Structure formats: structure tokens, C-alpha cells
């Protein structure tokens, strides 16, 4: 159930990235944003699963918290940090450009 919720969060994130890029730029950039989210998710999940399987027993901690769920939780936390810093930096760059265009 946790894994399904995490996949749902990623689908919502991909839709957000698509709509954000489509509104700010163009259709090609929207598809590139979805591809970027997909690549980050797939590579991150692979690396997280590799690390978790070395550190956690094969059956996990509980029946609902197995190694795949743990690796999905780890990759979701890391993606939240990555996307949060990316969008924060984009917002700050936009504010700086607005200030310099106004001359203030």
C-alpha cells in the first residue's frame, strides 16, 4: 500500500512537472520535464534498492516495510529535496531577474 501511494505521488509529480513546463515554456519542454522525472526516479530507485539490499535483511523490517518499499521511501525523500531546491532556485532567479528589469 505504501508503494502504491509513492507511485501515485510520482505520477502527480510528473503531471505537475508537465503542466508547469508547458505553461512556462512549450510542449517540448514539458515532455523533457516528464522524461527528467522518469530518469531521476528510475535511476534513484535502482541505486537506493542496491544500497538498501546491502544494509537491510531480505524480508525487510515488517511485512508492509520490505526492501522495495524502503528504497522507494528513500528515493522519494531524496527527490523531494532535489526538486525543492531546484524550484526554490528557479523562483529566486526569476525574482532577481524581475528586480533587475524594474531597475530597483
MARGU-121545 format. One record per atom (N, C-alpha, C, CB): x, y, z. Coordinates in steps of 0.001 Angstrom, whole numbers, plus 500000, padded with zeros to 6 digits. Atoms other than C-alpha are relative to their C-alpha. Last residue first. Glycine has a CB too. Layout:
! MARGU-121545
XYZ/...
END
This chain:
! MARGU-121545
499954499761498554/515165548615491551/500867499011500688/498629499957500596/499002498982499672/515709548828487820/500069500329501471/499720501243499240/500697498830499501/512486547026487004/500962501144500303/499211499643501239/500752499421501100/514347544526484823/499276501273500429/499004498988499458/499065499326500892/516908543930487584/499294500618498798/501064499027499529/499475498831499320/514170543184490139/500939500761499069/500726499596501297/501054498999499942/512319540857487786/500491501279500659/498796499456500748/500135499432501338/515541538986487022/498905501047499952/499715498906498987/498843499141500275/516231538553490718/499898500636498626/501298499200500107/500167498768499228/512707537255491348/501148500961499735/499907499690501501/501062499234500628/513041534732488500/499786501323500743/498696499181499964/499472499412501239/516389533520489798/498962500867499324/500466498908499039/499100498912499621/514882533078493283/500600500669498774/501112499481500907/500809498890499522/511961531061491882/500876501189500374/499155499567501197/500658499418501166/514288528828489899/499181501211500405/499110498965499304/498979499249500733/516461528272492986/499404500657498761/501164499080499601/499679498831499191/513396527298495023/501035500852499280/500515499580501394/501063499025500181/512207525013492225/500230501251500840/498663499382500348/500037499553501394/515551523208492122/498938501073499803/499733498816499061/498905499051500207/515944523061495907/500008500531498569/501345499339500322/500222498820499176/512513521503496295/501094501040499823/499903499607501450/500967499151500687/513043519160493355/499701501264500801/498711499229499741/499486499552501292/516233517740494848/499042500960499313/500266498810499099/498931499035499740/514973517572498449/500520500579498678/501157499332500794/500645498817499419/511727515931497383/501031501082500293/499241499627501290/500603499236501090/513689513577495135/499321501254500522/498996499141499237/498923499348500738/515854512488498073/499470500821498828/500991498962499497/499444498947499147/512786511809500209/501103500754499259/500549499402501319/500987498922499938/511100509898497388/500495501153500857/498676499479500546/499922499241501249/514253507857496717/498989501136499989/499770499080498798/498734499272500068/514458506829500374/500073500847498736/501182499025500050/500072498910499026/510786505898500590/501264500852499934/499800499444501427/500906498986500544/511026503865497383/499870501193500935/498625499395499738/499270499287501046/514099502053498739/499130501058499336/500516499020498952/498975499154499399/512240501221501927/500768500783498948/500960499159500820/500697498845499422/509241499965499987/500988500949500653/498950499545501025/500449499131501095/511462497734497870/499292501242500524/499071499232499061/498876499252500551/513267496386500939/499584500913498853/501069499046499528/498942500843500570/510104495379502775/501068500882499355/499412499000498957/498806499177500161/508026497589505056/501158499129499518/500366500712501331/500369498839500801/504476496150504908/501182500923499743/498894500767500681/500563500423501291/505584492691506045/499634501174499089/498770499148500235/501378500461499786/507812494301508691/499467499512498661/499084501145500597/500263499889498564/511536495030508904/498627499466500382/500121501444500438/500332498661499517/512683493899505482/499781499999501492/498765500534499296/501447499917499783/512499490290504222/499571501378500478/499563498954501007/500769500200501236/515987490419502687/498489500141500167/500298498648499447/500262501419500268/517595491933505828/499090499825498777/499360499334501234/501231500464499356/518579495603505438/499833498508499715/498754500811499496/500071499600498595/522035497076504726/498807499430500763/499960501481500086/498776500310499272/523140495546501433/499860500250501496/501147500815499452/499849501463499947/519630495377499980/501298499567500651/499925499420498609/500877500564498963/519099499017500923/500200498492500105/498517500321499696/499469499679498671/522124500219498928/499173499333501091/500027501520500217/498678500619499880/521139498460495685/500573500218501398/500962500569498940/500227501436499774/517496499431496144/501314499259500182/499216499389498832/500503500168498631/518517503086496562/499751498528500314/498705500807500201/498884499792499074/520654502941493407/499548499796501443/500595501410499823/499010501064500194/517869501412491328/501145500125500992/500543500029498570/500545501221499403/515224503713492777/500983498844499866/498661499632499344/499980499889498539/517349506760492036/499486498758500684/499188501181500442/498610500140499561/517990505643488465/500090500079501519/500886501085499355/499531501359500286/514293505040487823/501442499787500455/499882499707498507/500685501013499207/513051508165489599/500590498610499760/498509499999499676/499580499828498603/515658510540488150/499364498929500882/499621501410500516/498603500454499894/515031509141484667/500491500109501435/500915500820499065/499932501452500168/511264509459484980/501404499449500154/499462499615498655/500572500597498783/511400512999486385/500090498478499923/498520500446500194/499043499754498920/513729514018483538/499519499382501310/500227501506500180/498891500943500198/511458512379480953/501043500156501107/500656500217498614/500510501317499604/508486514288482391/501091498942499833/498747499621499163/500131499987498544/510471517535482201/499499498654500506/499051501122500446/498650500160499440/511530516760478615/499960499979501526/500924501134499513/499631501411500128/507879516225477673/501404499736500537/499913499561498540/500856500757499084/507009519647479088/500328498509499934/498513500234499668/499424499917498658/509983521253477368/499180499216501014/500109501453500437/498770500808499984/508731520007474017/500671500007501362/500978500507498952/500348501418499882/505260521400474712/501233499103500066/499127499581498832/500738500551501137/506434524946475359/499828498502500185/500726500303498665/499177500089501199/507756527219478099/499162499523498822/501192499056500228/498886499055499992/506138528394481330/500772500016498682/500941499670501133/500474498624499803/502713526787480933/501136501013499903/499311500130501355/500826499619501142/504055523566479407/499508501445500130/498806499044499868/499122499728501133/506843523330481953/499208500428498768/500840498772499678/499166498843499674/504446523668484877/500877500377498812/500872499710501236/500835498797500108/501901521296483308/500799501265500290/498811499908500958/500465499806501371/504465518576482651/499231501312499875/499117498820499558/498853499572500797/506210518957486006/499594500265498555/501109498946500051/499661498631499611/502845518820487789/501171500521499174/500336500067501499/501047499145500585/501812515723485832/500270501464500341/498591499578500510/499737499941501437/505147514096486710/498964500871499291/500003498585499399/498832499158500232/504695514978490368/500335500136498528/501187499447500736/500436498622499778/501175513531490412/501162500967499755/499447500171501437/500856499668501146/502518510328488872/499501501435500125/498799499016499902/499137499753501160/505321510293491405/499193500321498749/500891498791499740/499327498716499816/502897510709494298/500891500337498807/500828499985501284/500997498971500252/500802507829492936/500616501389500155/498803499834500949/500143499925501453/503902505632492815/498984501066499613/499582498638499428/498798499339500502/504536506518496459/499967500089498474/501263499248500465/500113498580499701/500947505663497370/501203500770499466/499861500216501506/501014499454500913/501220502310495594/499828501500500231/498647499271500189/499398499909501332/504476501566497425/499008500586498996/500475498612499528/499089498863499964/502864502362500782/500625500203498620/501098499790501074/500808498814500000/500000500000500000/500858501258500000/499077499993501185/
END
